[in-house]
Amino acid sequence: MATALSLRLQQQIPLLNTIQNRPYVPTRVFYNSTWEDWAQLESGDILHYPFTPQEIETLEKYRSRHNKKLARTGVDKWDFIAEQLPGRTPLDCKCFYRDYRDGIHQTFNQAIMVKRREVPLRQKSNYAWVRERTMTGRMRTTLTKKYCWKNLKKEEKIDGGSGDVIALAIFNNPTKGLKIAAGSVCDENPEYNMPGNLRLWELKTASFKTLKGHQSISRSGEAIWRTVTDVKASKDKTLLFSASHDGSANIWKARSGRLRSTLKFHSKPINQIAINYSTDDNVMATCSNDGTATVWTVDRKGKSGSGVICELKNTTDHDPRVDCVEFGHHETNNTLFLGVNTGNIEHPGYVEAYDIITGKSKMRFQDMHGSISTLAVSSDGRFIASGNYSRYDNLSGDKHLHLHDARQQREPLKFLTNHADVNVVSISPCDKYVASGNADKIDGQVVLFDIRKPNKKLYTFKHDRK
């Protein structure tokens, strides 16, 4: 059982006429609040008392007749009106008049009293809780801990890596259960180079295997394992895609870890992979330091397919790179967004959108002063969030999260994060909140904003190294 706060409607308003304090809660406040906003109140407190017809008549009378007279004397009109209405504050009168003017003052036309009661927890399946949170974006911290985090005491370690893990793909195989593919950094110095840059771990057997594929041959003829920068699972979870500093993208069988084929086009390291979840086909994209992105369409077996090249056309860029890619959907279907690092100090980066069928540029957002490090697309496909950084050690990005509307070429929303280098941005499933995470090794932060209030930080979450 849990103690909850409830609001009880009082049917007999005249019985409360003797109350000295008569608070008024605006209609808009009710619609945008939860019980937590009233948690400081005690049982029996009056939360809301609607204005009576007599009070409304008095308010109209003094507001219309004494407005100019009060202005000459320097007395605030709402202070004066509140003196004529015992139990009302100037703010109560002002808020009520706005509701009255807009015709929404009768939404709550009965007094509301606070009481506490015991409310049993609703029994839902784990899937139902997670699904509801995903669809609404609401936080249910206690329930999430109870239903979703109860197994976190169990710990498994995946050994055999070549270095730090920088990419993960977590998916559920129909026959083998939960699987994790991990991509790791490799030291390319032959003395310290070792396999383990890509591993596939399965929960059922608590075992892993090293997937051997991303390597190159040194001048001395030695095999050099290369850093795996990204790992993604296909939409149907049957294939696994990996990208590496060797400039190739490999396709693996998710069930067995067997190499199916290698996609080769890029002449420099691949930075990121994106999967197009708007289609049932296996469509993926890769972006590279060679200044291009490629859209690959692969068959079900991962053995054959075709590619479309999205190539940057700005010849003024110095050593341009594409650091990140994301597919659009719904409002931006058949669109690929590229986060560009130009290498130009004056204009270090921009976001460009390409048609994935023709490979032609469709639009560009270039109001940011930083190289684009990460992208996120909203649930409806309309908004594109981006974070930026500087590729030079003594400089930084513009310290803002940018939110562009793909349907309208207008000024974007800008959220001041104060993050010099950003490595992740995200948009909530309800499309009302955006978040930015920095790449600071000492003071790791995630800053959360309400899209409707871009000038104010909602929360700052800090990662304490201690």
C-alpha positions as CSV (number, residue, x, y, z in Angstrom):
1,M,0.0,0.0,0.0
2,A,1.2,3.5,-0.7
3,T,0.1,6.8,0.8
4,A,-1.2,9.1,-2.0
5,L,-2.6,12.6,-2.0
6,S,-6.1,13.0,-3.5
7,L,-8.3,16.0,-4.2
8,R,-11.9,15.8,-2.9
9,L,-14.7,17.9,-4.4
10,Q,-16.9,19.6,-1.9
11,Q,-20.5,19.6,-3.2
12,Q,-21.8,22.1,-0.7
13,I,-19.9,25.3,-1.3
14,P,-22.0,27.5,1.0
15,L,-20.8,25.4,4.0
16,L,-17.3,26.8,3.4
17,N,-18.2,30.5,3.4
18,T,-16.7,31.0,6.9
19,I,-13.2,30.1,5.6
20,Q,-10.8,33.0,5.9
21,N,-8.3,31.8,3.3
22,R,-9.8,31.2,-0.1
23,P,-7.0,30.2,-2.5
24,Y,-7.7,30.1,-6.2
25,V,-5.8,27.8,-8.5
26,P,-5.8,28.8,-12.2
27,T,-7.2,26.3,-14.7
28,R,-3.9,26.1,-16.6
29,V,-2.1,25.2,-13.4
30,F,-4.4,22.3,-12.7
31,Y,-3.9,20.9,-16.2
32,N,-0.1,21.1,-15.9
33,S,0.3,19.8,-12.4
34,T,0.5,16.5,-10.6
35,W,-0.3,15.4,-7.0
36,E,3.4,16.0,-6.2
37,D,2.9,19.8,-6.7
38,W,0.5,19.7,-3.7
39,A,2.4,17.2,-1.5
40,Q,3.3,19.9,1.1
41,L,-0.4,20.4,1.9
42,E,-2.0,18.7,4.9
43,S,-5.2,16.6,4.9
44,G,-8.1,19.0,5.4
45,D,-6.5,22.0,3.7
46,I,-8.5,23.9,1.1
47,L,-6.6,23.8,-2.1
48,H,-9.1,25.7,-4.3
49,Y,-12.1,27.9,-3.7
50,P,-13.9,29.2,-6.8
51,F,-15.0,32.8,-7.0
52,T,-18.7,33.2,-6.1
53,P,-21.1,35.3,-8.3
54,Q,-20.9,38.1,-5.6
55,E,-17.1,38.1,-5.8
56,I,-17.2,38.3,-9.6
57,E,-19.6,41.2,-9.4
58,T,-17.3,43.1,-7.0
59,L,-14.2,42.4,-9.1
60,E,-15.9,43.7,-12.3
61,K,-17.2,46.7,-10.4
62,Y,-13.9,47.9,-9.0
63,R,-11.8,46.9,-11.9
64,S,-13.8,49.0,-14.4
65,R,-14.7,52.0,-12.2
66,H,-11.4,52.6,-10.3
67,N,-8.8,51.7,-12.8
68,K,-7.8,55.2,-13.9
69,K,-8.2,56.6,-10.4
70,L,-5.9,54.1,-8.9
71,A,-3.3,54.7,-11.6
72,R,-3.1,58.3,-10.5
73,T,-2.7,57.5,-6.8
74,G,-0.1,54.8,-7.5
75,V,-2.1,52.0,-5.8
76,D,-1.9,48.7,-7.5
77,K,-5.4,47.8,-8.7
78,W,-5.1,44.1,-7.7
79,D,-4.1,45.1,-4.2
80,F,-7.1,47.3,-4.0
81,I,-9.5,44.7,-5.3
82,A,-8.1,42.0,-3.0
83,E,-8.9,44.3,0.0
84,Q,-12.6,44.3,-1.1
85,L,-12.6,40.4,-1.3
86,P,-11.7,38.9,2.1
87,G,-9.6,35.8,1.9
88,R,-8.4,36.6,-1.6
89,T,-4.8,37.6,-2.5
90,P,-3.9,40.0,-5.3
91,L,-2.5,37.1,-7.3
92,D,-5.7,35.1,-6.8
93,C,-7.7,38.0,-8.2
94,K,-5.4,38.5,-11.2
95,C,-5.3,34.8,-12.1
96,F,-9.0,34.4,-11.8
97,Y,-9.7,37.5,-14.0
98,R,-7.5,35.9,-16.8
99,D,-9.5,32.7,-16.6
100,Y,-12.7,34.7,-16.5
101,R,-11.7,36.7,-19.5
102,D,-10.8,33.6,-21.4
103,G,-14.0,31.8,-20.4
104,I,-12.3,28.9,-18.5
105,H,-13.1,30.0,-14.9
106,Q,-15.8,27.4,-14.4
107,T,-13.7,24.3,-15.2
108,F,-13.4,23.7,-11.4
109,N,-16.5,25.4,-10.0
110,Q,-16.5,23.5,-6.7
111,A,-14.2,23.9,-3.7
112,I,-11.4,21.3,-3.5
113,M,-10.1,19.9,-0.2
114,V,-7.0,17.8,0.2
115,K,-7.1,14.4,1.9
116,R,-4.8,11.4,2.1
117,R,-5.8,7.8,1.5
118,E,-4.1,4.5,1.1
119,V,-3.9,3.5,-2.6
120,P,-2.9,0.0,-3.6
121,L,-0.2,-0.3,-6.3
122,R,-1.8,-1.3,-9.6
123,Q,-0.5,-4.7,-10.7
124,K,0.9,-4.5,-14.2
125,S,3.4,-6.6,-16.1
126,N,7.0,-5.5,-16.6
127,Y,6.2,-4.9,-20.2
128,A,3.2,-2.7,-19.5
129,W,5.2,-0.4,-17.2
130,V,8.0,0.0,-19.7
131,R,5.7,0.4,-22.6
132,E,3.7,3.1,-20.8
133,R,6.8,5.0,-19.8
134,T,8.1,4.8,-23.4
135,M,4.8,6.1,-24.9
136,T,4.2,8.9,-22.4
137,G,7.7,9.9,-21.3
138,R,6.6,10.0,-17.7
139,M,9.0,9.1,-15.0
140,R,8.0,6.4,-12.6
141,T,11.1,6.1,-10.5
142,T,9.9,3.9,-7.7
143,L,7.9,1.6,-9.9
144,T,10.8,1.4,-12.4
145,K,13.1,0.3,-9.6
146,K,10.6,-2.3,-8.4
147,Y,9.7,-3.8,-11.7
148,C,12.6,-3.2,-14.0
149,W,15.8,-3.0,-11.8
150,K,15.1,-5.9,-9.5
151,N,17.7,-8.1,-11.3
152,L,20.6,-5.6,-11.3
153,K,22.3,-7.5,-8.4
154,K,23.3,-10.2,-10.9
155,E,26.6,-9.3,-12.6
156,E,28.2,-10.8,-15.7
157,K,31.6,-9.7,-17.1
158,I,32.5,-9.9,-20.8
159,D,36.3,-10.6,-21.0
160,G,38.7,-10.7,-23.9
161,G,38.5,-7.1,-25.1
162,S,41.3,-5.3,-26.9
163,G,40.6,-2.0,-25.1
164,D,37.9,0.3,-23.9
165,V,34.3,-0.5,-25.1
166,I,32.9,2.4,-27.1
167,A,30.0,0.8,-28.9
168,L,27.2,-1.6,-27.8
169,A,24.3,-3.3,-29.5
170,I,21.8,-5.1,-27.2
171,F,19.2,-7.2,-28.7
172,N,17.1,-10.3,-28.0
173,N,17.6,-13.3,-30.2
174,P,14.4,-15.6,-30.5
175,T,16.4,-18.8,-29.8
176,K,19.5,-17.6,-27.9
177,G,17.9,-15.0,-25.7
178,L,19.6,-11.7,-24.8
179,K,22.8,-10.9,-26.7
180,I,25.3,-8.1,-26.6
181,A,27.7,-7.0,-29.3
182,A,30.6,-4.9,-28.0
183,G,33.0,-2.8,-30.1
184,S,36.4,-1.8,-28.6
185,V,39.3,0.5,-29.1
186,C,42.5,-1.1,-30.4
187,D,46.1,0.1,-30.0
188,E,47.5,-0.1,-33.5
189,N,51.1,-0.3,-32.3
190,P,52.1,-3.8,-33.3
191,E,53.6,-4.4,-29.9
192,Y,50.3,-3.9,-28.1
193,N,47.8,-4.8,-30.8
194,M,45.5,-7.7,-30.0
195,P,42.2,-9.3,-31.1
196,G,39.0,-8.6,-29.2
197,N,37.9,-5.4,-31.0
198,L,34.4,-7.0,-31.6
199,R,32.8,-9.6,-29.3
200,L,29.4,-11.2,-29.2
201,W,28.1,-12.3,-25.8
202,E,25.0,-14.3,-25.0
203,L,23.1,-14.5,-21.7
204,K,21.8,-18.0,-22.0
205,T,25.3,-19.6,-22.0
206,A,27.2,-16.7,-20.4
207,S,29.8,-17.1,-23.1
208,F,31.3,-14.8,-25.8
209,K,33.1,-15.2,-29.1
210,T,35.5,-12.9,-30.8
211,L,34.3,-11.8,-34.3
212,K,37.4,-11.6,-36.5
213,G,37.0,-9.2,-39.4
214,H,38.1,-5.7,-38.8
215,Q,41.9,-5.8,-39.5
216,S,44.5,-4.5,-41.9
217,I,47.9,-5.7,-42.9
218,S,51.0,-3.7,-41.8
219,R,54.0,-3.1,-44.0
220,S,55.8,-5.9,-42.3
221,G,52.9,-8.2,-43.2
222,E,51.4,-8.4,-39.7
223,A,47.6,-8.4,-39.1
224,I,46.7,-5.2,-37.3
225,W,43.3,-5.2,-35.5
226,R,41.5,-1.9,-35.9
227,T,39.2,0.0,-33.6
228,V,35.5,-0.8,-34.0
229,T,33.6,2.5,-33.8
230,D,30.0,1.3,-33.9
231,V,27.7,-1.7,-33.7
232,K,24.1,-2.0,-34.7
233,A,21.5,-4.8,-35.0
234,S,19.1,-4.9,-38.0
235,K,15.4,-4.2,-37.5
236,D,14.5,-7.9,-37.5
237,K,17.5,-8.7,-35.2
238,T,18.9,-11.4,-37.6
239,L,21.9,-9.4,-38.8
240,L,24.6,-7.4,-37.0
241,F,26.4,-4.5,-38.5
242,S,29.8,-3.2,-37.4
243,A,32.0,-0.3,-38.6
244,S,35.7,0.3,-38.0
245,H,38.8,2.5,-38.5
246,D,39.7,0.2,-41.4
247,G,37.0,2.0,-43.5
248,S,34.8,-1.1,-43.9
249,A,31.4,-2.2,-42.5
250,N,30.9,-5.9,-41.8
251,I,27.6,-7.8,-41.8
252,W,27.4,-10.7,-39.4
253,K,24.8,-13.4,-38.7
254,A,23.4,-12.4,-35.3
255,R,22.7,-16.0,-34.3
256,S,26.0,-17.5,-35.0
257,G,28.4,-14.5,-35.4
258,R,29.4,-15.7,-38.8
259,L,30.7,-13.1,-41.2
260,R,28.3,-12.7,-44.2
261,S,29.8,-9.9,-46.2
262,T,32.0,-6.7,-46.1
263,L,30.8,-3.3,-47.4
264,K,33.7,-1.3,-48.8
265,F,33.5,2.2,-50.2
266,H,35.0,4.6,-47.7
267,S,38.7,5.5,-47.9
268,K,39.0,6.6,-44.3
269,P,37.7,5.4,-40.9
270,I,33.9,5.0,-40.5
271,N,32.5,6.9,-37.5
272,Q,28.9,5.8,-37.1
273,I,26.2,3.5,-38.4
274,A,22.5,4.3,-38.6
275,I,19.6,1.9,-39.2
276,N,16.4,2.9,-41.0
277,Y,13.6,1.5,-38.9
278,S,10.9,3.1,-41.2
279,T,11.2,0.2,-43.6
280,D,11.1,-3.6,-43.3
281,D,14.1,-3.8,-45.6
282,N,17.6,-3.9,-44.2
283,V,18.7,-0.3,-44.9
284,M,21.6,1.2,-43.1
285,A,24.0,4.1,-43.5
286,T,27.6,4.7,-42.7
287,C,29.5,8.0,-42.4
288,S,33.3,8.5,-42.7
289,N,36.2,10.8,-42.3
290,D,36.4,10.9,-46.1
291,G,33.6,13.4,-46.2
292,T,30.8,11.0,-47.4
293,A,27.9,9.0,-46.1
294,T,26.6,5.9,-47.9
295,V,23.1,4.4,-47.7
296,W,23.3,0.6,-48.0
297,T,20.3,-1.7,-48.9
298,V,21.1,-5.3,-48.0
299,D,19.1,-8.4,-48.6
300,R,17.7,-10.6,-45.8
301,K,20.8,-12.9,-45.8
302,G,23.3,-10.0,-45.8
303,K,25.0,-11.4,-48.8
304,S,24.2,-8.8,-51.5
305,G,22.8,-5.3,-51.9
306,S,23.4,-1.8,-53.3
307,G,24.5,1.6,-52.1
308,V,23.7,5.3,-52.6
309,I,26.5,7.9,-52.0
310,C,25.8,11.2,-50.2
311,E,28.8,13.4,-50.9
312,L,29.5,16.8,-49.5
313,K,29.6,19.5,-52.2
314,N,31.1,22.4,-50.3
315,T,34.6,22.9,-51.8
316,T,35.6,25.5,-49.2
317,D,35.8,22.9,-46.4
318,H,39.2,21.8,-45.2
319,D,39.4,18.1,-44.6
320,P,35.6,17.6,-44.2
321,R,34.4,14.7,-42.1
322,V,30.9,13.2,-41.4
323,D,31.0,12.4,-37.7
324,C,27.3,11.2,-37.3
325,V,24.2,10.2,-39.2
326,E,20.6,9.6,-38.4
327,F,17.6,8.5,-40.5
328,G,14.5,10.6,-40.6
329,H,11.0,9.1,-40.4
330,H,7.3,10.1,-40.6
331,E,7.6,13.8,-41.4
332,T,11.2,13.3,-42.7
333,N,10.8,9.9,-44.3
334,N,13.5,8.9,-46.9
335,T,15.9,11.5,-45.5
336,L,19.4,11.0,-44.0
337,F,20.8,13.7,-41.7
338,L,24.6,14.2,-41.7
339,G,26.5,15.9,-38.9
340,V,29.5,17.5,-40.6
341,N,32.9,18.5,-39.3
342,T,34.4,20.9,-41.9
343,G,37.8,21.5,-40.4
344,N,37.2,25.3,-41.0
345,I,37.7,27.4,-37.8
346,E,35.3,30.1,-39.1
347,H,32.5,27.7,-40.0
348,P,33.4,24.4,-38.2
349,G,30.2,22.4,-38.8
350,Y,26.6,22.0,-40.0
351,V,23.8,19.5,-40.5
352,E,22.8,18.5,-44.0
353,A,19.9,16.4,-45.1
354,Y,20.0,14.1,-48.1
355,D,17.4,12.1,-50.1
356,I,18.3,8.4,-49.5
357,I,16.9,7.4,-52.9
358,T,18.8,9.9,-55.1
359,G,21.7,10.9,-52.8
360,K,21.0,14.6,-53.4
361,S,21.1,17.3,-50.8
362,K,17.6,18.6,-49.6
363,M,18.4,21.1,-46.8
364,R,21.1,22.5,-44.6
365,F,21.2,23.9,-41.0
366,Q,24.4,25.9,-40.4
367,D,23.6,28.3,-37.6
368,M,25.9,26.5,-35.1
369,H,29.5,27.3,-34.4
370,G,31.0,23.9,-33.8
371,S,31.6,20.6,-35.4
372,I,28.5,18.4,-35.2
373,S,29.2,15.4,-32.9
374,T,25.8,13.9,-32.4
375,L,22.2,13.9,-33.8
376,A,18.7,12.8,-32.7
377,V,15.4,12.8,-34.5
378,S,12.1,13.3,-32.7
379,S,9.4,10.6,-32.6
380,D,7.3,12.3,-35.3
381,G,10.4,13.0,-37.4
382,R,9.9,16.7,-37.4
383,F,12.6,18.0,-35.1
384,I,16.4,17.4,-35.3
385,A,18.5,17.9,-32.3
386,S,22.3,18.4,-32.6
387,G,25.3,18.8,-30.3
388,N,28.7,20.2,-31.3
389,Y,32.3,20.4,-30.3
390,S,35.7,21.5,-31.6
391,R,38.2,19.2,-33.3
392,Y,41.0,21.5,-31.9
393,D,42.2,21.0,-28.4
394,N,42.3,24.7,-27.5
395,L,38.8,25.5,-28.7
396,S,35.2,24.4,-28.0
397,G,31.8,24.2,-29.6
398,D,29.2,26.9,-29.1
399,K,27.9,25.2,-25.9
400,H,24.3,25.0,-27.2
401,L,22.0,22.2,-28.1
402,H,20.3,23.1,-31.4
403,L,16.7,22.0,-32.2
404,H,15.7,22.5,-35.9
405,D,12.3,22.1,-37.4
406,A,12.7,20.2,-40.7
407,R,9.4,21.4,-42.1
408,Q,10.2,25.1,-41.7
409,Q,13.4,26.9,-42.5
410,R,13.4,29.2,-39.5
411,E,15.5,30.1,-36.5
412,P,16.1,27.0,-34.4
413,L,15.5,26.7,-30.7
414,K,18.8,27.0,-28.8
415,F,19.4,25.6,-25.3
416,L,22.5,26.8,-23.4
417,T,24.1,23.7,-21.9
418,N,27.6,25.1,-21.2
419,H,29.0,21.8,-22.5
420,A,32.2,22.6,-24.4
421,D,32.2,19.1,-26.0
422,V,29.0,17.2,-26.5
423,N,28.9,13.4,-27.1
424,V,25.1,12.7,-26.9
425,V,21.8,14.5,-27.4
426,S,18.3,13.0,-27.1
427,I,14.7,13.9,-27.5
428,S,12.0,12.3,-25.2
429,P,9.4,10.0,-26.7
430,C,6.7,12.6,-26.0
431,D,8.8,15.2,-28.0
432,K,8.6,17.7,-25.0
433,Y,12.1,17.4,-23.6
434,V,15.7,17.4,-24.9
435,A,18.9,16.4,-23.2
436,S,22.6,17.0,-23.8
437,G,25.5,15.0,-22.3
438,N,29.0,16.3,-22.3
439,A,32.3,14.5,-22.9
440,D,34.1,15.8,-19.8
441,K,36.2,13.1,-18.1
442,I,36.0,14.8,-14.7
443,D,32.7,16.6,-14.6
444,G,30.3,14.4,-16.6
445,Q,26.9,16.0,-16.9
446,V,23.5,15.5,-18.5
447,V,21.3,18.6,-18.8
448,L,17.6,18.4,-19.4
449,F,15.4,21.1,-21.0
450,D,11.7,21.6,-21.6
451,I,11.3,22.5,-25.2
452,R,8.5,25.0,-24.3
453,K,11.0,26.8,-22.0
454,P,14.3,26.9,-23.9
455,N,15.9,29.6,-21.7
456,K,15.8,27.6,-18.5
457,K,17.5,24.3,-17.5
458,L,15.0,21.8,-16.1
459,Y,17.5,19.5,-14.4
460,T,21.3,18.9,-14.3
461,F,22.5,15.3,-13.6
462,K,26.1,14.9,-12.6
463,H,28.3,11.8,-12.7
464,D,30.5,11.7,-9.6
465,R,33.7,9.8,-10.3
466,K,34.0,9.1,-6.5
